[in-house]
């Protein structure tokens, strides 16, 4: 940390961010943190110290959105001051303060995690699957380590159970348990037979039944109308149309390349990022027209990335699935559509497409092929949203006499 030098050079950072197209909020947040650093010069011994005291004094914790802005701005300043690094919208490792569970593991547990990572690479597991698995098992081992159990032979059943249940409440569910179980099985098969002890301690958790939120036909009509206005950019119209009419996942839309679109045969073909399975979808006019409009009239011509959709602020970097989700959520806000938190992203288009197809009586195999499911059971969660057909399963009680008081509330 060199505050006197920063006072002389900080304008270089600000001008770079302005020229690079960073948003008003991002630049303003850096300016506020710079002002605080200059006002309290001498009160902090490091950026980590400044960060912890500043956040503590503000009383902001957890995943608060303001916290993320503050944390990012402090890291941006530190990277510039101590490493001469200018922001590029990617994480700069030397200024990541929060230690990961993996980085805190002892040699024994860390070795098991790395063996799982090696197994995943050798067996062609996707990068995302490996990353999620490493994160999950690292947290599990870190929990045991924090309880003083530095080797699986020291682990107790109560400690294992407390990773999933605490104070009479469930803190991790069936999906997380199943992930840990599968990873332990893999590690046991790789020679870590001592992990069998942990496997036997895993609790039994009943698989919960998901109740999906689904957009209504009137919601879809509002969205379709909004796409005809100038309130939505040409790029976002193409992205939303692709999601609305195909049910594609955000990651697949972000990864969509020029080679994936066969204009002559009206086909979209791609490999799903989640399952690795190939999918072929018809290139409808409702999709092709917005995409061609974007390619001809809006997409920067000098950019040679294979991805069709580019970021507005940094077109040289590939778009991510999270960006697609944010685009959809902004559209919902414009249309005054307010799905529950946690169920308000692009997946709602996928659910609507599946539910609509079920209501129309389309064969499950056809629906699964459109959505790219690897097994028909994946449709089960959507069946519960098909209210019209569920009503047909109801029993007629008209022949049974029931007192009127039964239906009184």
NUNULO-524820 format. One record per residue (C-alpha): x, y, z; residue in one letter; residue number from 1. Coordinates in pm, 1 decimal, decimal comma. Last residue first. Layout:
<sites>
+----------+----------+----------+-------+------+
:        x :        y :        z : torlo : rovo :
+----------+----------+----------+-------+------+
:        X :        Y :        Z :     A :  NUM :
...
+----------+----------+----------+-------+------+
</sites>
This chain:
<sites>
+----------+----------+----------+-------+------+
:        x :        y :        z : torlo : rovo :
+----------+----------+----------+-------+------+
:  -6455,2 :  -2209,7 :    616,0 :     X :  409 :
:  -6765,3 :  -2410,6 :    532,9 :     X :  408 :
:  -6703,4 :  -2693,4 :    286,1 :     X :  407 :
:  -6774,3 :  -2971,5 :    533,5 :     X :  406 :
:  -7074,5 :  -2778,2 :    667,4 :     X :  405 :
:  -7260,6 :  -2856,0 :    344,9 :     X :  404 :
:  -7275,9 :  -3221,6 :    441,5 :     X :  403 :
:  -7133,8 :  -3469,1 :    193,2 :     X :  402 :
:  -7337,8 :  -3735,4 :     16,7 :     X :  401 :
:  -7120,6 :  -3946,4 :   -212,9 :     X :  400 :
:  -7233,5 :  -3969,0 :   -573,7 :     X :  399 :
:  -7083,1 :  -3627,6 :   -657,2 :     X :  398 :
:  -6738,2 :  -3733,9 :   -535,1 :     X :  397 :
:  -6572,1 :  -3740,8 :   -879,4 :     X :  396 :
:  -6206,2 :  -3832,0 :   -843,1 :     X :  395 :
:  -5934,6 :  -3602,3 :   -980,3 :     X :  394 :
:  -5696,4 :  -3738,8 :  -1243,3 :     X :  393 :
:  -5851,6 :  -3525,5 :  -1517,4 :     X :  392 :
:  -5765,7 :  -3219,5 :  -1309,6 :     X :  391 :
:  -5398,8 :  -3310,5 :  -1347,0 :     X :  390 :
:  -5435,9 :  -3272,7 :  -1724,4 :     X :  389 :
:  -5542,0 :  -2908,8 :  -1694,8 :     X :  388 :
:  -5299,0 :  -2833,1 :  -1411,2 :     X :  387 :
:  -4985,9 :  -2916,5 :  -1610,4 :     X :  386 :
:  -4749,1 :  -2771,2 :  -1348,6 :     X :  385 :
:  -4700,3 :  -3107,0 :  -1176,2 :     X :  384 :
:  -4592,0 :  -3256,3 :  -1510,0 :     X :  383 :
:  -4296,7 :  -3017,4 :  -1523,3 :     X :  382 :
:  -4120,2 :  -3185,6 :  -1231,1 :     X :  381 :
:  -4163,2 :  -3525,2 :  -1396,9 :     X :  380 :
:  -4000,3 :  -3415,8 :  -1722,3 :     X :  379 :
:  -3650,7 :  -3512,6 :  -1606,1 :     X :  378 :
:  -3778,6 :  -3868,9 :  -1575,8 :     X :  377 :
:  -3759,0 :  -3894,1 :  -1955,2 :     X :  376 :
:  -3379,1 :  -3920,9 :  -1946,4 :     X :  375 :
:  -3094,4 :  -3732,2 :  -2118,5 :     X :  374 :
:  -3296,4 :  -3414,3 :  -2148,6 :     X :  373 :
:  -3211,7 :  -3189,9 :  -2442,0 :     X :  372 :
:  -3513,2 :  -2962,9 :  -2402,0 :     X :  371 :
:  -3636,2 :  -3034,9 :  -2754,4 :     X :  370 :
:  -3555,0 :  -3406,2 :  -2725,1 :     X :  369 :
:  -3733,8 :  -3427,7 :  -2390,3 :     X :  368 :
:  -4044,2 :  -3263,3 :  -2536,0 :     X :  367 :
:  -4052,2 :  -3507,5 :  -2826,5 :     X :  366 :
:  -4004,6 :  -3808,7 :  -2598,9 :     X :  365 :
:  -4280,3 :  -3680,4 :  -2368,9 :     X :  364 :
:  -4527,3 :  -3682,7 :  -2661,5 :     X :  363 :
:  -4707,1 :  -3353,3 :  -2720,3 :     X :  362 :
:  -5053,2 :  -3328,4 :  -2564,0 :     X :  361 :
:  -5093,4 :  -2953,5 :  -2598,2 :     X :  360 :
:  -5084,6 :  -2916,7 :  -2220,6 :     X :  359 :
:  -4753,6 :  -3104,6 :  -2214,7 :     X :  358 :
:  -4609,1 :  -2874,0 :  -2480,8 :     X :  357 :
:  -4719,0 :  -2566,5 :  -2284,8 :     X :  356 :
:  -4560,2 :  -2704,3 :  -1967,9 :     X :  355 :
:  -4228,8 :  -2773,3 :  -2141,1 :     X :  354 :
:  -4216,6 :  -2432,0 :  -2311,8 :     X :  353 :
:  -4318,5 :  -2253,3 :  -1992,1 :     X :  352 :
:  -4050,4 :  -2433,7 :  -1794,2 :     X :  351 :
:  -3779,5 :  -2336,4 :  -2039,9 :     X :  350 :
:  -3898,1 :  -1976,3 :  -2042,5 :     X :  349 :
:  -3891,6 :  -1973,4 :  -1661,1 :     X :  348 :
:  -3534,5 :  -2104,8 :  -1671,2 :     X :  347 :
:  -3425,7 :  -1760,0 :  -1793,5 :     X :  346 :
:  -3445,0 :  -1616,4 :  -1446,3 :     X :  345 :
:  -3705,2 :  -1541,2 :  -1181,2 :     X :  344 :
:  -3711,4 :  -1856,5 :   -974,8 :     X :  343 :
:  -3467,8 :  -1758,8 :   -699,1 :     X :  342 :
:  -3687,2 :  -1469,7 :   -590,2 :     X :  341 :
:  -4050,5 :  -1545,2 :   -672,9 :     X :  340 :
:  -4176,2 :  -1425,3 :  -1013,9 :     X :  339 :
:  -4255,4 :  -1054,6 :  -1052,9 :     X :  338 :
:  -4365,7 :   -956,4 :  -1403,7 :     X :  337 :
:  -4390,8 :   -576,4 :  -1430,4 :     X :  336 :
:  -4296,5 :   -593,8 :  -1800,5 :     X :  335 :
:  -3990,8 :   -374,9 :  -1748,6 :     X :  334 :
:  -3893,8 :   -579,0 :  -1441,4 :     X :  333 :
:  -3933,1 :   -904,7 :  -1634,1 :     X :  332 :
:  -3708,4 :   -765,1 :  -1908,2 :     X :  331 :
:  -3443,0 :   -674,7 :  -1653,4 :     X :  330 :
:  -3460,0 :  -1030,5 :  -1520,8 :     X :  329 :
:  -3409,0 :  -1168,3 :  -1871,2 :     X :  328 :
:  -3099,0 :   -956,3 :  -1932,3 :     X :  327 :
:  -2960,5 :  -1052,7 :  -1589,5 :     X :  326 :
:  -2998,3 :  -1421,4 :  -1674,6 :     X :  325 :
:  -2813,0 :  -1375,4 :  -2003,1 :     X :  324 :
:  -2530,3 :  -1203,4 :  -1815,7 :     X :  323 :
:  -2511,6 :  -1494,2 :  -1573,2 :     X :  322 :
:  -2469,3 :  -1731,7 :  -1869,6 :     X :  321 :
:  -2146,7 :  -1559,6 :  -1967,8 :     X :  320 :
:  -2063,3 :  -1346,3 :  -2271,1 :     X :  319 :
:  -1720,3 :  -1389,9 :  -2424,1 :     X :  318 :
:  -1471,5 :  -1103,5 :  -2381,1 :     X :  317 :
:  -1375,2 :   -868,9 :  -2666,4 :     X :  316 :
:  -1719,1 :   -705,8 :  -2662,4 :     X :  315 :
:  -1649,1 :   -541,5 :  -2326,1 :     X :  314 :
:  -1927,7 :   -293,1 :  -2245,6 :     X :  313 :
:  -2199,0 :   -436,0 :  -2471,9 :     X :  312 :
:  -2108,7 :   -800,1 :  -2419,8 :     X :  311 :
:  -2115,4 :  -1018,0 :  -2728,6 :     X :  310 :
:  -2369,0 :  -1265,3 :  -2869,7 :     X :  309 :
:  -2274,3 :  -1477,3 :  -3169,6 :     X :  308 :
:  -1971,0 :  -1636,6 :  -3009,9 :     X :  307 :
:  -1689,4 :  -1719,5 :  -3252,1 :     X :  306 :
:  -1499,4 :  -1408,7 :  -3141,0 :     X :  305 :
:  -1384,8 :  -1194,3 :  -3431,8 :     X :  304 :
:  -1486,4 :   -848,8 :  -3318,3 :     X :  303 :
:  -1443,0 :   -584,9 :  -3585,9 :     X :  302 :
:  -1805,8 :   -604,7 :  -3695,3 :     X :  301 :
:  -1958,6 :   -504,9 :  -3361,5 :     X :  300 :
:  -2303,4 :   -672,9 :  -3346,8 :     X :  299 :
:  -2586,4 :   -424,8 :  -3403,9 :     X :  298 :
:  -2721,2 :   -408,5 :  -3757,5 :     X :  297 :
:  -2640,6 :   -724,3 :  -3952,0 :     X :  296 :
:  -2573,5 :   -969,1 :  -3669,5 :     X :  295 :
:  -2849,7 :   -830,0 :  -3448,4 :     X :  294 :
:  -3108,9 :   -829,2 :  -3726,2 :     X :  293 :
:  -2999,9 :  -1181,7 :  -3821,5 :     X :  292 :
:  -3059,1 :  -1295,6 :  -3463,1 :     X :  291 :
:  -3399,1 :  -1120,8 :  -3442,4 :     X :  290 :
:  -3509,8 :  -1280,0 :  -3772,7 :     X :  289 :
:  -3380,8 :  -1628,1 :  -3694,4 :     X :  288 :
:  -3569,6 :  -1669,5 :  -3368,4 :     X :  287 :
:  -3927,9 :  -1580,4 :  -3461,1 :     X :  286 :
:  -3851,0 :  -1709,9 :  -3810,9 :     X :  285 :
:  -3795,9 :  -2052,5 :  -3657,8 :     X :  284 :
:  -3455,1 :  -2218,6 :  -3664,9 :     X :  283 :
:  -3562,3 :  -2571,3 :  -3579,8 :     X :  282 :
:  -3369,2 :  -2733,5 :  -3295,0 :     X :  281 :
:  -3090,7 :  -2993,3 :  -3290,4 :     X :  280 :
:  -2931,1 :  -3090,4 :  -2959,1 :     X :  279 :
:  -2604,7 :  -3273,6 :  -2891,1 :     X :  278 :
:  -2546,4 :  -3398,3 :  -2534,6 :     X :  277 :
:  -2263,0 :  -3263,9 :  -2317,5 :     X :  276 :
:  -2504,3 :  -3254,5 :  -2023,6 :     X :  275 :
:  -2469,2 :  -2901,2 :  -1888,0 :     X :  274 :
:  -2288,6 :  -2728,9 :  -2176,1 :     X :  273 :
:  -2531,6 :  -2868,0 :  -2430,7 :     X :  272 :
:  -2364,3 :  -2937,1 :  -2765,0 :     X :  271 :
:  -2511,7 :  -2731,6 :  -3048,2 :     X :  270 :
:  -2734,9 :  -2745,9 :  -3354,7 :     X :  269 :
:  -2972,4 :  -2470,4 :  -3464,9 :     X :  268 :
:  -3144,2 :  -2554,0 :  -3792,6 :     X :  267 :
:  -3311,0 :  -2365,2 :  -4077,7 :     X :  266 :
:  -3153,5 :  -2579,6 :  -4353,2 :     X :  265 :
:  -2980,6 :  -2292,1 :  -4535,8 :     X :  264 :
:  -2923,4 :  -2084,3 :  -4222,9 :     X :  263 :
:  -2744,2 :  -2360,9 :  -4036,2 :     X :  262 :
:  -2665,4 :  -2200,0 :  -3701,4 :     X :  261 :
:  -2417,7 :  -2366,1 :  -3464,7 :     X :  260 :
:  -2114,9 :  -2264,4 :  -3673,5 :     X :  259 :
:  -2181,5 :  -1898,6 :  -3595,8 :     X :  258 :
:  -2151,0 :  -1970,3 :  -3225,1 :     X :  257 :
:  -2391,5 :  -2012,6 :  -2933,6 :     X :  256 :
:  -2190,0 :  -2018,3 :  -2609,7 :     X :  255 :
:  -2399,7 :  -1750,3 :  -2435,5 :     X :  254 :
:  -2719,2 :  -1916,9 :  -2557,1 :     X :  253 :
:  -2597,0 :  -2252,6 :  -2426,1 :     X :  252 :
:  -2503,0 :  -2105,9 :  -2087,8 :     X :  251 :
:  -2844,9 :  -1942,3 :  -2051,7 :     X :  250 :
:  -3029,9 :  -2267,9 :  -2116,4 :     X :  249 :
:  -3229,7 :  -2306,3 :  -2435,3 :     X :  248 :
:  -3610,1 :  -2321,9 :  -2405,0 :     X :  247 :
:  -3642,2 :  -2286,1 :  -2783,6 :     X :  246 :
:  -3902,0 :  -2013,6 :  -2843,4 :     X :  245 :
:  -3855,4 :  -1797,5 :  -2533,4 :     X :  244 :
:  -3481,4 :  -1848,2 :  -2490,0 :     X :  243 :
:  -3391,4 :  -1762,8 :  -2849,2 :     X :  242 :
:  -3639,6 :  -1474,1 :  -2848,1 :     X :  241 :
:  -3478,8 :  -1339,9 :  -2529,9 :     X :  240 :
:  -3131,0 :  -1342,5 :  -2683,2 :     X :  239 :
:  -3239,5 :  -1187,9 :  -3015,3 :     X :  238 :
:  -3441,2 :   -916,0 :  -2841,7 :     X :  237 :
:  -3146,0 :   -852,3 :  -2608,4 :     X :  236 :
:  -2915,8 :   -787,6 :  -2903,3 :     X :  235 :
:  -3159,1 :   -549,7 :  -3072,9 :     X :  234 :
:  -3206,4 :   -356,0 :  -2748,7 :     X :  233 :
:  -3539,0 :   -367,3 :  -2563,2 :     X :  232 :
:  -3757,0 :    -60,1 :  -2502,6 :     X :  231 :
:  -3784,3 :     -7,2 :  -2878,7 :     X :  230 :
:  -4104,5 :   -208,1 :  -2892,7 :     X :  229 :
:  -4190,5 :   -540,3 :  -3058,7 :     X :  228 :
:  -4013,4 :   -740,3 :  -2786,2 :     X :  227 :
:  -4242,0 :   -580,8 :  -2527,6 :     X :  226 :
:  -4543,0 :   -733,0 :  -2705,0 :     X :  225 :
:  -4392,5 :  -1079,9 :  -2681,8 :     X :  224 :
:  -4323,6 :  -1026,1 :  -2312,0 :     X :  223 :
:  -4681,0 :   -915,1 :  -2242,3 :     X :  222 :
:  -4818,7 :  -1215,0 :  -2433,0 :     X :  221 :
:  -4587,3 :  -1445,1 :  -2234,7 :     X :  220 :
:  -4719,5 :  -1307,1 :  -1907,7 :     X :  219 :
:  -5078,3 :  -1358,0 :  -2032,5 :     X :  218 :
:  -4999,6 :  -1720,9 :  -2113,8 :     X :  217 :
:  -4878,8 :  -1768,0 :  -1756,2 :     X :  216 :
:  -4516,0 :  -1806,3 :  -1651,5 :     X :  215 :
:  -4438,0 :  -2111,7 :  -1443,2 :     X :  214 :
:  -4308,4 :  -2139,7 :  -1087,2 :     X :  213 :
:  -4192,5 :  -2491,5 :  -1022,4 :     X :  212 :
:  -4290,5 :  -2692,8 :   -718,4 :     X :  211 :
:  -3998,9 :  -2921,6 :   -646,6 :     X :  210 :
:  -4053,2 :  -3242,4 :   -454,1 :     X :  209 :
:  -3794,7 :  -3302,3 :   -186,4 :     X :  208 :
:  -3573,8 :  -3607,7 :   -180,3 :     X :  207 :
:  -3573,8 :  -3748,4 :    169,2 :     X :  206 :
:  -3247,7 :  -3714,9 :    353,9 :     X :  205 :
:  -3071,0 :  -4015,6 :    500,5 :     X :  204 :
:  -2761,8 :  -3916,0 :    690,4 :     X :  203 :
:  -2401,7 :  -3983,7 :    582,8 :     X :  202 :
:  -2210,7 :  -4176,9 :    852,0 :     X :  201 :
:  -2162,2 :  -4487,6 :    636,3 :     X :  200 :
:  -1987,8 :  -4276,5 :    369,4 :     X :  199 :
:  -1752,0 :  -4127,7 :    626,3 :     X :  198 :
:  -1625,8 :  -4473,8 :    722,7 :     X :  197 :
:  -1600,6 :  -4577,1 :    359,6 :     X :  196 :
:  -1353,9 :  -4287,5 :    328,0 :     X :  195 :
:  -1078,3 :  -4519,8 :    453,7 :     X :  194 :
:  -1090,3 :  -4695,7 :    117,7 :     X :  193 :
:   -919,1 :  -4402,9 :    -52,3 :     X :  192 :
:   -809,7 :  -4620,5 :   -346,3 :     X :  191 :
:   -962,8 :  -4453,0 :   -652,5 :     X :  190 :
:  -1291,3 :  -4642,5 :   -602,5 :     X :  189 :
:  -1316,4 :  -4483,7 :   -259,0 :     X :  188 :
:  -1263,9 :  -4139,3 :   -414,8 :     X :  187 :
:  -1541,8 :  -4199,5 :   -666,4 :     X :  186 :
:  -1781,1 :  -4323,0 :   -398,1 :     X :  185 :
:  -1696,2 :  -4020,6 :   -183,3 :     X :  184 :
:  -1778,2 :  -3797,0 :   -479,7 :     X :  183 :
:  -2113,3 :  -3966,4 :   -534,8 :     X :  182 :
:  -2213,3 :  -3940,3 :   -168,6 :     X :  181 :
:  -2111,5 :  -3575,4 :   -148,3 :     X :  180 :
:  -2324,3 :  -3491,3 :   -454,0 :     X :  179 :
:  -2616,3 :  -3694,9 :   -321,8 :     X :  178 :
:  -2602,0 :  -3506,0 :      6,7 :     X :  177 :
:  -2601,7 :  -3173,0 :   -177,8 :     X :  176 :
:  -2903,7 :  -3279,2 :   -383,7 :     X :  175 :
:  -3087,6 :  -3414,6 :    -80,2 :     X :  174 :
:  -3064,9 :  -3100,7 :    127,0 :     X :  173 :
:  -2821,9 :  -2881,2 :    315,0 :     X :  172 :
:  -2905,4 :  -2660,2 :    613,4 :     X :  171 :
:  -3181,9 :  -2878,5 :    758,2 :     X :  170 :
:  -3302,9 :  -2744,5 :   1091,0 :     X :  169 :
:  -3299,6 :  -2887,5 :   1443,1 :     X :  168 :
:  -3015,3 :  -2664,2 :   1555,2 :     X :  167 :
:  -2795,6 :  -2778,7 :   1268,2 :     X :  166 :
:  -2845,3 :  -3045,7 :   1001,8 :     X :  165 :
:  -2640,1 :  -3123,2 :    689,2 :     X :  164 :
:  -2284,5 :  -3061,2 :    810,6 :     X :  163 :
:  -2404,2 :  -3156,2 :   1160,0 :     X :  162 :
:  -2458,6 :  -3511,3 :   1033,4 :     X :  161 :
:  -2088,0 :  -3554,9 :    959,8 :     X :  160 :
:  -1991,4 :  -3421,4 :   1303,2 :     X :  159 :
:  -2246,1 :  -3643,5 :   1476,7 :     X :  158 :
:  -2114,7 :  -3949,5 :   1293,6 :     X :  157 :
:  -1763,6 :  -3886,0 :   1412,7 :     X :  156 :
:  -1450,6 :  -3820,7 :   1210,0 :     X :  155 :
:  -1107,1 :  -3910,2 :   1348,9 :     X :  154 :
:  -1047,5 :  -4186,1 :   1091,4 :     X :  153 :
:  -1137,3 :  -3927,5 :    825,1 :     X :  152 :
:   -828,5 :  -3729,4 :    920,4 :     X :  151 :
:   -800,6 :  -3379,6 :   1064,4 :     X :  150 :
:  -1112,6 :  -3409,3 :   1278,6 :     X :  149 :
:  -1081,7 :  -3101,8 :   1501,0 :     X :  148 :
:  -1431,4 :  -2974,4 :   1426,0 :     X :  147 :
:  -1284,4 :  -2722,1 :   1184,4 :     X :  146 :
:  -1134,6 :  -3015,4 :    993,8 :     X :  145 :
:  -1472,3 :  -3184,8 :    962,9 :     X :  144 :
:  -1629,5 :  -2867,1 :    821,6 :     X :  143 :
:  -1334,1 :  -2818,8 :    587,2 :     X :  142 :
:  -1384,5 :  -3173,6 :    458,4 :     X :  141 :
:  -1746,6 :  -3098,1 :    367,2 :     X :  140 :
:  -1661,1 :  -2756,9 :    223,8 :     X :  139 :
:  -1392,7 :  -2916,6 :      7,3 :     X :  138 :
:  -1638,3 :  -3187,7 :   -104,5 :     X :  137 :
:  -1880,9 :  -2926,3 :   -236,2 :     X :  136 :
:  -1627,5 :  -2694,0 :   -401,3 :     X :  135 :
:  -1446,2 :  -2979,3 :   -573,5 :     X :  134 :
:  -1777,2 :  -3116,7 :   -699,8 :     X :  133 :
:  -1892,9 :  -2779,6 :   -834,1 :     X :  132 :
:  -1560,8 :  -2727,8 :  -1014,3 :     X :  131 :
:  -1552,1 :  -3081,5 :  -1153,0 :     X :  130 :
:  -1909,4 :  -3059,6 :  -1282,7 :     X :  129 :
:  -1839,3 :  -2715,3 :  -1430,7 :     X :  128 :
:  -1525,5 :  -2835,2 :  -1607,2 :     X :  127 :
:  -1724,6 :  -3119,2 :  -1762,3 :     X :  126 :
:  -1633,7 :  -3475,3 :  -1668,1 :     X :  125 :
:  -1410,4 :  -3633,0 :  -1931,1 :     X :  124 :
:  -1308,2 :  -3938,8 :  -1726,8 :     X :  123 :
:   -942,9 :  -3837,4 :  -1695,2 :     X :  122 :
:  -1038,7 :  -3482,2 :  -1598,7 :     X :  121 :
:  -1285,0 :  -3595,2 :  -1333,7 :     X :  120 :
:  -1043,0 :  -3847,2 :  -1185,3 :     X :  119 :
:   -775,2 :  -3578,8 :  -1157,4 :     X :  118 :
:  -1017,7 :  -3350,1 :   -971,6 :     X :  117 :
:  -1112,7 :  -3635,8 :   -737,7 :     X :  116 :
:   -744,1 :  -3697,2 :   -666,6 :     X :  115 :
:   -705,4 :  -3325,7 :   -599,2 :     X :  114 :
:   -983,2 :  -3341,9 :   -340,7 :     X :  113 :
:   -822,3 :  -3641,5 :   -170,7 :     X :  112 :
:   -486,7 :  -3464,2 :   -154,8 :     X :  111 :
:   -642,7 :  -3155,6 :      1,2 :     X :  110 :
:   -793,2 :  -3370,8 :    276,6 :     X :  109 :
:   -453,2 :  -3511,3 :    373,6 :     X :  108 :
:   -247,6 :  -3194,5 :    321,1 :     X :  107 :
:   -471,7 :  -2980,3 :    538,6 :     X :  106 :
:   -759,7 :  -2784,4 :    389,8 :     X :  105 :
:   -774,1 :  -2404,2 :    399,3 :     X :  104 :
:   -719,0 :  -2349,2 :     26,5 :     X :  103 :
:  -1004,0 :  -2585,5 :    -56,0 :     X :  102 :
:  -1245,2 :  -2402,1 :    175,0 :     X :  101 :
:  -1162,2 :  -2077,9 :     -1,4 :     X :  100 :
:   -990,0 :  -1787,9 :    170,3 :     X :   99 :
:  -1167,7 :  -1450,5 :    135,8 :     X :   98 :
:   -927,4 :  -1177,6 :     33,2 :     X :   97 :
:   -898,0 :  -1204,1 :   -343,4 :     X :   96 :
:   -637,6 :   -939,3 :   -426,2 :     X :   95 :
:   -366,4 :  -1159,8 :   -579,4 :     X :   94 :
:   -627,1 :  -1350,9 :   -789,9 :     X :   93 :
:   -748,8 :  -1069,5 :  -1014,0 :     X :   92 :
:  -1109,0 :  -1163,4 :  -1096,8 :     X :   91 :
:  -1210,6 :  -1065,7 :  -1448,8 :     X :   90 :
:  -1387,9 :   -745,1 :  -1550,2 :     X :   89 :
:  -1069,0 :   -611,3 :  -1711,0 :     X :   88 :
:   -946,7 :   -381,1 :  -1432,5 :     X :   87 :
:   -598,9 :   -224,7 :  -1464,3 :     X :   86 :
:   -315,9 :   -398,7 :  -1279,4 :     X :   85 :
:    -17,7 :   -191,3 :  -1164,2 :     X :   84 :
:     40,6 :   -455,3 :   -896,8 :     X :   83 :
:     25,0 :   -267,7 :   -564,7 :     X :   82 :
:   -173,4 :     43,4 :   -651,9 :     X :   81 :
:   -381,9 :    -85,9 :   -944,4 :     X :   80 :
:   -466,2 :   -421,9 :   -781,9 :     X :   79 :
:   -539,0 :   -242,3 :   -453,6 :     X :   78 :
:   -776,4 :      3,1 :   -619,9 :     X :   77 :
:   -969,6 :   -270,8 :   -799,8 :     X :   76 :
:   -981,8 :   -480,2 :   -482,1 :     X :   75 :
:  -1134,7 :   -190,6 :   -290,2 :     X :   74 :
:  -1391,5 :   -137,9 :   -568,5 :     X :   73 :
:  -1486,2 :   -504,8 :   -581,6 :     X :   72 :
:  -1544,5 :   -530,5 :   -206,8 :     X :   71 :
:  -1755,3 :   -215,0 :   -196,9 :     X :   70 :
:  -1970,4 :   -321,2 :   -493,5 :     X :   69 :
:  -2013,1 :   -672,5 :   -353,3 :     X :   68 :
:  -2108,3 :   -535,2 :    -13,6 :     X :   67 :
:  -2373,2 :   -313,2 :   -170,5 :     X :   66 :
:  -2538,5 :   -624,0 :   -315,5 :     X :   65 :
:  -2557,8 :   -789,9 :     27,3 :     X :   64 :
:  -2418,3 :  -1140,4 :      2,1 :     X :   63 :
:  -2308,1 :  -1169,7 :    363,5 :     X :   62 :
:  -2228,7 :   -865,6 :    575,4 :     X :   61 :
:  -2273,3 :   -489,1 :    591,7 :     X :   60 :
:  -2244,5 :   -313,2 :    927,7 :     X :   59 :
:  -2087,7 :     -4,5 :    770,5 :     X :   58 :
:  -1812,8 :      4,1 :   1032,8 :     X :   57 :
:  -1742,5 :   -362,5 :    974,3 :     X :   56 :
:  -1715,2 :   -315,3 :    597,0 :     X :   55 :
:  -1471,4 :    -28,5 :    640,8 :     X :   54 :
:  -1269,5 :   -201,7 :    908,3 :     X :   53 :
:  -1236,7 :   -523,3 :    709,5 :     X :   52 :
:  -1148,7 :   -348,9 :    383,5 :     X :   51 :
:   -900,4 :   -106,1 :    536,3 :     X :   50 :
:   -719,3 :   -392,7 :    706,7 :     X :   49 :
:   -714,6 :   -597,5 :    387,9 :     X :   48 :
:   -591,5 :   -288,9 :    202,4 :     X :   47 :
:   -302,5 :   -267,1 :    445,9 :     X :   46 :
:   -180,6 :    -79,8 :    752,3 :     X :   45 :
:   -484,9 :    137,1 :    790,6 :     X :   44 :
:   -523,8 :    459,7 :    991,0 :     X :   43 :
:   -237,3 :    638,2 :    817,0 :     X :   42 :
:   -454,0 :    791,0 :    546,6 :     X :   41 :
:   -812,9 :    816,7 :    664,8 :     X :   40 :
:   -929,1 :   1089,5 :    425,4 :     X :   39 :
:   -722,1 :    950,9 :    136,0 :     X :   38 :
:   -856,3 :    597,9 :    173,9 :     X :   37 :
:  -1209,7 :    726,2 :    214,9 :     X :   36 :
:  -1181,5 :    936,9 :   -101,3 :     X :   35 :
:  -1044,2 :    640,8 :   -294,7 :     X :   34 :
:  -1335,9 :    426,1 :   -175,7 :     X :   33 :
:  -1583,7 :    686,5 :   -299,9 :     X :   32 :
:  -1405,6 :    716,2 :   -635,7 :     X :   31 :
:  -1404,0 :    337,3 :   -681,7 :     X :   30 :
:  -1779,4 :    324,5 :   -615,5 :     X :   29 :
:  -1841,6 :    604,5 :   -863,1 :     X :   28 :
:  -1654,7 :    418,7 :  -1135,3 :     X :   27 :
:  -1856,3 :    100,1 :  -1079,7 :     X :   26 :
:  -2187,3 :    287,8 :  -1049,3 :     X :   25 :
:  -2130,0 :    492,5 :  -1365,2 :     X :   24 :
:  -2054,7 :    182,7 :  -1569,2 :     X :   23 :
:  -1719,7 :     82,0 :  -1713,0 :     X :   22 :
:  -1680,4 :    173,3 :  -2079,6 :     X :   21 :
:  -1307,9 :    117,0 :  -2120,0 :     X :   20 :
:  -1245,7 :    491,8 :  -2160,4 :     X :   19 :
:  -1413,2 :    566,9 :  -1825,1 :     X :   18 :
:  -1227,5 :    285,4 :  -1649,7 :     X :   17 :
:   -896,0 :    401,5 :  -1794,7 :     X :   16 :
:   -965,0 :    759,0 :  -1690,4 :     X :   15 :
:  -1033,5 :    652,3 :  -1332,3 :     X :   14 :
:   -720,6 :    436,1 :  -1309,5 :     X :   13 :
:   -494,0 :    704,6 :  -1452,6 :     X :   12 :
:   -658,3 :    956,3 :  -1217,2 :     X :   11 :
:   -530,7 :    746,0 :   -925,7 :     X :   10 :
:   -166,5 :    826,2 :  -1004,1 :     X :    9 :
:    -57,4 :   1108,1 :   -773,1 :     X :    8 :
:   -280,5 :   1016,7 :   -478,7 :     X :    7 :
:   -184,2 :    651,4 :   -528,4 :     X :    6 :
:    182,6 :    739,8 :   -482,4 :     X :    5 :
:    106,1 :    906,3 :   -148,6 :     X :    4 :
:   -117,7 :    608,1 :    -51,9 :     X :    3 :
:    143,7 :    335,9 :   -106,6 :     X :    2 :
:      0,0 :      0,0 :      0,0 :     X :    1 :
+----------+----------+----------+-------+------+
</sites>
